[in-house]
Amino acid sequence: MKRKKTGTQRIRLAVQILFFVVVALVSVAHTLEEQGVTLPFVQGASLHAICPFGGVVTLYRLVTDGTYVQKIHESAVWLMGLVFLSTLAFGPVFCGWVCPMGSFQEWLGKLGKKLFKRRYNTFVPPTVDRILRYLRYVVLIWVVVMTAVTAKLVFSNYDPYYALFNFYTGEVAITGYVALGLVMVLSLFVERPFCKYACPYGALLGLGNLLRVFKLRRNTITCIDCKACDTACPMNITVSTAAVVNDHQCISCLKCTSDSACPIPSTVEFNTHRLEQDSQEVAK
């Protein structure tokens, strides 16, 4: 039985749509500005200026000689700081709530679910999937090193996010179109394939799951082992066997919680305290 969208997930969807529209507007405004047409409120903005990952790849140049990598703006560094702070508090909420590329894949995945039903998101064998999960760390290292060495934004030629919002401009490399097309096709079979296997920024933010203050916790006392949390997780994390979800792939979407998927109240929650201890104290 399909569960109705909860208040949390309705808010999350609204946030996803908002940021997707804002990024699309910035992209269009930047293109129009190059043609002499200026839109209010977004004057001078560009995709590079509002991309927090740009702050990461320019850090080496900024520290060593005080300059930014080509096309990177100061605003990207500030946004990077804000995203890092939110990740330390709540985990990779940027990935699960804000990132337009993640939202785009998720929306395409809804079509995949209709086409393949329960088979959706199960096509990749678990043994292969576990290996592929670490590819995004290889991509992260490659992007950071190559950007530091060349002082150019090398990933933009392969970035499906950049291709998605610039496909009509003629500024996208062929490799960017190929990457976007591949992600779109794979999204019909695998939920958030780019997030799982290739996103360098998601790889970096995923490390925040080890440190974040608010954690996803499962109450082992009230859990009925229905595995609804596992089914709901877009990143294929086995929530049903974890007391605390520290998996580097968690995107803090809260789909697994008692507010969304888990049928038992106060069993899977986003908290700073231990659910088991609270339950034991109530029982006493």
Order of alpha helices (4+ residues) and beta strands (2+ residues): alpha-alpha-alpha-alpha-alpha-alpha-alpha-alpha-alpha-alpha-alpha-beta-alpha-beta-beta-alpha
